[in-house]
Amino acid sequence: MLMVGWIAWIVLVWAASPAHFWFDSGELSAAGHELGVMHPPGAPGFALLLRAAAAIPVGSLGFRGAAVSCGLAAASIVLLFDLLRRRGAPIWLAAGASAWVLGGWTFVREARVVEIYALGTLLSMLVLWGFDPALPAGARRSVVATPARRSIGVFAAVWGAWAFGDLRLALVPAIVVAWLVAMVRGRPWARFAPLVVVFASAMALAVPLAAAREPASNWGDARTVGAWFDHVFARSIRTAFADDIWPSSWPMWRLNAAAFARQMGEDLGPLGSVALLVAVAVLVAVAWRDRPQRVALVGVLWIALVEVVYAIGINPMGIADRQTGMVLGPIAALVVGEAMRSVFATRPRVGWIVGPCVWMALVVPAAWRSASDAARTCSWGPHAWTRDALAQLPVGSLLLVQSDDLAAGTLAAKMLEGARPDVIVLVGQHLHRPIHGVAHDPRRLALQTAAAGALGERARVDAVIAAHAGPVALESPGTGVFGNVAFWDAHGDWPLRIRDPAGRVPLPREAPAAVEAWLSRLPTDEDRKRLAVAIANDARARVRFDHAPAVAQDLLELVVRKVRPDHASAWVTLAALRHAQGDTARAIAMTRHALVLEPGRAAAMTNLALYLGLDPATFPEALDWAQAAIALRPNDPGGWERLADLRARAGDQEGAAAARDEARLRRTASSDHAR
């Protein structure tokens, strides 16, 4: 069993991230380094593991954190292997199930970078291992006694409930039901369960205790009971993504479900989904005659169902980046492995012949698909992107960022590597929070005072820019959080624009030369996505501030030609520029292409409705696209405004007025939410 764990860890760690990865990886690494507070719900306990790994003098601090994720994922595979072996599965069967998990794209992605999902997967597997019911005849006896296993399962479930929203929904009801049944039947472990719950809940105290130290990585400042619970239950995340969480339209549910089904198809391989469905049918037939196995199957399917609903309805934002569904790989392998054990239990010779062939058919396609991800997780691109941004800044600069990538990356660079202590980095969305270090830095105190005296996100950004006496840089000004901020300067390279009164910042390189230079430093498609976003944002800002649509068009064509041909946002903006030039036919073709790349982009639908509405022959289709945008995102005023315009042109003044009223209601609600 230990050999399986070591092999899994080696397979994962050889392609582990050499520094911080994209997304939240840098923030998690920094929080682990200083025992800070991670983003909601905080994953209490994970920072302790990262801090412990930092003491091992092998590789960079970022790599050591990634090695922790590898270890947690490898431990999950060990538990899967032991579960199957305890149930009497031969070595080849348990090993094949373990290999299938190691071939899953989502599993290896999240296992090789500093992320919280490997911990969630391990806790889920500990619960399944701890609550595995009475074993079939002939199964191996567990080394750990049943009461101890149940207590471990309870501890893992409570820890997971405090640390992860999906595990809170999946495990708490299941454990409560199991405990009540055990109490009625007088099971020994049930008497100790409340004490185990208390000990496990102490893990959650890591959040307020860390916040009380006022670390630099202090998401939410959870020092009071109210702030602590808001953090653990991710109130700020639920507010920020209110339009995405539990979608208000069935078309969005369908899109999310289709996207997640594609992800699972890539993880399990072309035959994996079929094998899983067959395995469930086999186990249902077996469990119908065996009550303990029926209970086990219901528990496993319940966790899987909650994970699927959570991915589609609560965290659909994570599907595109494979930040959801990691635990489903081990669960699928457990179900298929147990079904194969049941089928071949009375035909061992057939199993030795057929079984390995089945695993080969499942493992090889999945592993072939996920093998290319090793280049993504091994890339130094995230590190280069962050350090290049910091290197541009003159001494004493204020840098306002808005993306998770640069916010987390700069925090990791400053905390783990000591980069640019003279630069103040603030997140534009978080200026309402206390700024770290105000007691020792008058500049920070002035910025916090300015932000505290402003009302609204834009006013706070304007206030801190005005309060800083030195150079100021913004990440992608004129877009996103900084969309309404009147800040622009010709100086600075992607993704920054830098305003320096002393004139120490050179003009940016010519765009083609800059792209060529970046392509060698951003070798993977995951890396180049950031370059594509930065150039596309720069193009939009050029139109707004420089009134240079020709320059913007050249930049966008550079994106779709050289950087990321599948960047839907660039195609939508390029189409809008073509339409402004009078080339509506080309604009329509480009927008249709963007919708092929990203079917759920409502802005592309409203734009396409505009272009098609100019021609009487395509006017009915224009109405369909406007209504499709509304059906997809009914709370977005843009679709209602487009529908109102089309109805007015069709002579339906009453319908246009009704659509305008709907748009007004949505815009008012959006403004109230922003405040």
WODA-V936024 format. One record per residue. N is the residue number from 1. PHI is phi as a letter, one per 40 degrees, with the letter a starting at -180 (* if undefined). D_LAST is the distance of its C-alpha to the last C-alpha in whole Angstrom. Layout:
N_PHI_D_LAST + N_PHI_D_LAST
This chain:
1_*_55 + 2_c_54 + 3_c_55 + 4_c_53 + 5_c_50 + 6_c_51 + 7_c_52 + 8_c_48 + 9_c_47 + 10_c_49 + 11_d_48 + 12_c_45 + 13_c_45 + 14_c_47 + 15_b_44 + 16_c_41 + 17_c_39 + 18_c_40 + 19_a_37 + 20_c_33 + 21_c_32 + 22_c_29 + 23_g_26 + 24_c_26 + 25_d_29 + 26_c_29 + 27_c_26 + 28_c_28 + 29_c_31 + 30_c_30 + 31_c_29 + 32_c_32 + 33_c_34 + 34_b_33 + 35_f_32 + 36_c_28 + 37_b_25 + 38_c_25 + 39_c_22 + 40_d_21 + 41_c_23 + 42_g_25 + 43_f_29 + 44_d_30 + 45_h_34 + 46_c_33 + 47_c_33 + 48_c_36 + 49_c_38 + 50_c_36 + 51_c_37 + 52_c_41 + 53_c_41 + 54_c_40 + 55_c_44 + 56_c_46 + 57_c_47 + 58_b_47 + 59_g_45 + 60_c_41 + 61_c_39 + 62_c_37 + 63_c_40 + 64_c_41 + 65_c_37 + 66_c_38 + 67_c_41 + 68_c_40 + 69_d_38 + 70_d_41 + 71_c_43 + 72_c_41 + 73_c_41 + 74_c_45 + 75_c_45 + 76_c_43 + 77_c_46 + 78_c_49 + 79_c_48 + 80_c_48 + 81_d_51 + 82_c_52 + 83_d_51 + 84_c_53 + 85_c_56 + 86_c_56 + 87_c_57 + 88_g_60 + 89_c_58 + 90_c_61 + 91_d_59 + 92_c_59 + 93_c_57 + 94_c_54 + 95_c_55 + 96_c_54 + 97_c_51 + 98_c_50 + 99_c_50 + 100_c_48 + 101_c_45 + 102_c_46 + 103_c_46 + 104_c_42 + 105_c_40 + 106_c_37 + 107_c_39 + 108_c_40 + 109_d_37 + 110_c_35 + 111_c_38 + 112_b_39 + 113_b_35 + 114_c_33 + 115_a_31 + 116_c_31 + 117_c_32 + 118_c_36 + 119_c_35 + 120_c_34 + 121_c_37 + 122_c_39 + 123_c_38 + 124_c_38 + 125_c_42 + 126_c_43 + 127_c_42 + 128_c_44 + 129_c_47 + 130_c_47 + 131_b_47 + 132_c_49 + 133_c_52 + 134_d_56 + 135_c_57 + 136_c_59 + 137_d_63 + 138_g_64 + 139_c_61 + 140_c_61 + 141_c_60 + 142_c_57 + 143_c_57 + 144_c_55 + 145_c_56 + 146_d_54 + 147_d_52 + 148_c_51 + 149_c_49 + 150_c_48 + 151_c_46 + 152_c_45 + 153_c_43 + 154_c_42 + 155_d_40 + 156_c_39 + 157_c_37 + 158_c_36 + 159_d_35 + 160_c_33 + 161_c_31 + 162_c_30 + 163_c_29 + 164_b_28 + 165_c_26 + 166_c_29 + 167_c_32 + 168_c_30 + 169_c_30 + 170_c_34 + 171_c_36 + 172_d_35 + 173_c_36 + 174_c_39 + 175_c_40 + 176_c_40 + 177_c_42 + 178_c_45 + 179_c_45 + 180_c_45 + 181_c_48 + 182_c_50 + 183_c_50 + 184_c_52 + 185_c_54 + 186_g_54 + 187_c_53 + 188_c_54 + 189_c_50 + 190_c_48 + 191_c_49 + 192_c_48 + 193_d_45 + 194_d_43 + 195_c_44 + 196_c_43 + 197_c_39 + 198_c_39 + 199_c_40 + 200_c_38 + 201_c_35 + 202_c_35 + 203_d_34 + 204_c_31 + 205_c_31 + 206_c_31 + 207_c_27 + 208_c_27 + 209_c_30 + 210_c_29 + 211_c_26 + 212_c_28 + 213_c_30 + 214_f_26 + 215_c_27 + 216_c_26 + 217_c_25 + 218_b_23 + 219_c_20 + 220_g_18 + 221_f_20 + 222_c_22 + 223_c_24 + 224_b_23 + 225_c_24 + 226_c_21 + 227_c_19 + 228_c_22 + 229_c_22 + 230_d_19 + 231_c_20 + 232_c_23 + 233_c_21 + 234_f_19 + 235_c_16 + 236_c_14 + 237_c_16 + 238_c_16 + 239_c_12 + 240_c_12 + 241_b_15 + 242_d_14 + 243_c_16 + 244_c_19 + 245_c_20 + 246_f_22 + 247_d_22 + 248_c_22 + 249_b_25 + 250_c_29 + 251_d_29 + 252_c_26 + 253_d_28 + 254_c_31 + 255_c_30 + 256_c_29 + 257_c_32 + 258_c_34 + 259_c_32 + 260_c_33 + 261_c_37 + 262_c_37 + 263_c_36 + 264_c_38 + 265_c_41 + 266_c_41 + 267_c_41 + 268_c_44 + 269_g_46 + 270_c_47 + 271_b_49 + 272_c_47 + 273_c_45 + 274_c_49 + 275_c_50 + 276_c_47 + 277_c_48 + 278_c_51 + 279_c_51 + 280_c_49 + 281_c_52 + 282_c_54 + 283_c_53 + 284_c_52 + 285_c_56 + 286_c_56 + 287_c_54 + 288_c_55 + 289_c_58 + 290_b_57 + 291_c_55 + 292_d_54 + 293_c_53 + 294_c_51 + 295_c_49 + 296_c_48 + 297_c_47 + 298_c_45 + 299_c_43 + 300_c_43 + 301_c_42 + 302_c_39 + 303_c_38 + 304_c_38 + 305_c_36 + 306_c_33 + 307_c_33 + 308_c_33 + 309_c_31 + 310_c_28 + 311_c_29 + 312_c_28 + 313_b_26 + 314_b_24 + 315_b_24 + 316_c_25 + 317_c_23 + 318_c_26 + 319_c_29 + 320_c_29 + 321_b_29 + 322_f_31 + 323_b_29 + 324_a_30 + 325_g_34 + 326_c_36 + 327_c_37 + 328_c_39 + 329_c_41 + 330_c_43 + 331_c_43 + 332_c_44 + 333_c_47 + 334_c_48 + 335_c_48 + 336_c_50 + 337_c_52 + 338_c_53 + 339_c_54 + 340_c_56 + 341_c_58 + 342_c_58 + 343_c_60 + 344_c_62 + 345_c_63 + 346_c_66 + 347_b_67 + 348_c_66 + 349_c_69 + 350_c_67 + 351_c_63 + 352_c_65 + 353_c_65 + 354_c_63 + 355_d_60 + 356_d_59 + 357_c_60 + 358_c_57 + 359_c_55 + 360_c_56 + 361_c_54 + 362_c_51 + 363_c_51 + 364_c_52 + 365_c_49 + 366_c_46 + 367_c_47 + 368_c_48 + 369_c_45 + 370_c_43 + 371_c_45 + 372_c_44 + 373_c_41 + 374_d_43 + 375_c_42 + 376_c_38 + 377_c_38 + 378_c_41 + 379_c_39 + 380_c_39 + 381_d_36 + 382_d_33 + 383_c_35 + 384_c_36 + 385_c_32 + 386_c_31 + 387_c_34 + 388_c_34 + 389_c_30 + 390_c_31 + 391_c_35 + 392_c_33 + 393_c_31 + 394_c_33 + 395_c_34 + 396_g_31 + 397_c_28 + 398_b_25 + 399_b_23 + 400_b_20 + 401_b_20 + 402_b_18 + 403_c_20 + 404_d_22 + 405_d_25 + 406_c_25 + 407_c_22 + 408_c_25 + 409_c_28 + 410_c_27 + 411_c_27 + 412_c_30 + 413_c_32 + 414_c_31 + 415_c_32 + 416_c_35 + 417_b_36 + 418_g_36 + 419_c_34 + 420_f_33 + 421_c_33 + 422_c_32 + 423_c_29 + 424_c_25 + 425_b_23 + 426_b_20 + 427_c_17 + 428_d_14 + 429_c_12 + 430_b_13 + 431_c_13 + 432_c_11 + 433_c_14 + 434_c_18 + 435_c_20 + 436_c_23 + 437_g_26 + 438_c_25 + 439_c_28 + 440_b_31 + 441_b_29 + 442_d_28 + 443_c_26 + 444_c_24 + 445_c_24 + 446_c_23 + 447_c_20 + 448_c_18 + 449_c_19 + 450_c_17 + 451_c_14 + 452_c_14 + 453_c_14 + 454_b_11 + 455_b_8 + 456_g_5 + 457_c_7 + 458_c_10 + 459_c_11 + 460_c_12 + 461_c_14 + 462_d_15 + 463_c_16 + 464_c_18 + 465_c_20 + 466_c_21 + 467_c_22 + 468_c_24 + 469_c_28 + 470_b_29 + 471_c_28 + 472_b_25 + 473_b_25 + 474_b_22 + 475_c_22 + 476_f_22 + 477_c_20 + 478_g_19 + 479_b_18 + 480_f_16 + 481_c_13 + 482_c_15 + 483_c_15 + 484_b_14 + 485_c_16 + 486_c_19 + 487_b_21 + 488_a_24 + 489_a_28 + 490_c_31 + 491_c_32 + 492_h_31 + 493_c_32 + 494_d_30 + 495_c_27 + 496_b_27 + 497_b_27 + 498_b_28 + 499_b_28 + 500_b_31 + 501_d_32 + 502_c_35 + 503_g_36 + 504_c_37 + 505_c_35 + 506_c_37 + 507_c_36 + 508_c_36 + 509_c_39 + 510_d_39 + 511_d_37 + 512_c_40 + 513_c_42 + 514_c_38 + 515_c_38 + 516_c_42 + 517_c_41 + 518_c_38 + 519_c_40 + 520_c_42 + 521_c_40 + 522_b_38 + 523_c_40 + 524_b_39 + 525_c_36 + 526_c_34 + 527_c_34 + 528_c_34 + 529_d_31 + 530_c_29 + 531_c_31 + 532_c_31 + 533_c_27 + 534_c_27 + 535_c_30 + 536_c_28 + 537_c_24 + 538_c_27 + 539_c_28 + 540_c_25 + 541_c_24 + 542_c_28 + 543_c_28 + 544_c_24 + 545_c_26 + 546_c_29 + 547_f_30 + 548_b_32 + 549_c_32 + 550_c_36 + 551_c_35 + 552_c_32 + 553_c_34 + 554_c_37 + 555_c_34 + 556_c_33 + 557_c_37 + 558_c_37 + 559_c_35 + 560_c_36 + 561_c_40 + 562_b_40 + 563_c_37 + 564_a_35 + 565_c_37 + 566_c_35 + 567_c_31 + 568_c_30 + 569_c_27 + 570_c_30 + 571_c_32 + 572_c_29 + 573_c_28 + 574_c_32 + 575_c_33 + 576_c_30 + 577_c_32 + 578_c_35 + 579_c_34 + 580_c_33 + 581_c_37 + 582_g_38 + 583_c_39 + 584_c_38 + 585_c_40 + 586_c_39 + 587_c_35 + 588_c_36 + 589_c_38 + 590_c_36 + 591_c_33 + 592_c_35 + 593_c_36 + 594_c_32 + 595_c_32 + 596_c_35 + 597_c_34 + 598_a_30 + 599_c_31 + 600_c_27 + 601_c_25 + 602_c_24 + 603_c_23 + 604_c_27 + 605_c_28 + 606_c_26 + 607_c_28 + 608_c_31 + 609_c_31 + 610_c_30 + 611_c_34 + 612_c_36 + 613_c_35 + 614_c_37 + 615_b_40 + 616_d_41 + 617_c_43 + 618_b_40 + 619_c_38 + 620_d_38 + 621_c_37 + 622_d_34 + 623_c_33 + 624_c_33 + 625_c_31 + 626_c_28 + 627_c_29 + 628_c_29 + 629_c_26 + 630_c_24 + 631_c_26 + 632_c_25 + 633_b_21 + 634_c_21 + 635_c_17 + 636_c_17 + 637_c_17 + 638_d_20 + 639_c_23 + 640_c_22 + 641_c_22 + 642_c_25 + 643_c_27 + 644_c_27 + 645_c_28 + 646_c_31 + 647_c_32 + 648_c_32 + 649_c_35 + 650_c_36 + 651_g_37 + 652_c_35 + 653_c_33 + 654_c_32 + 655_c_31 + 656_c_29 + 657_c_27 + 658_c_26 + 659_c_25 + 660_c_23 + 661_c_21 + 662_c_20 + 663_c_18 + 664_c_17 + 665_c_16 + 666_c_14 + 667_c_12 + 668_c_11 + 669_c_10 + 670_c_9 + 671_c_6 + 672_c_5 + 673_c_5 + 674_c_4 + 675_c_0
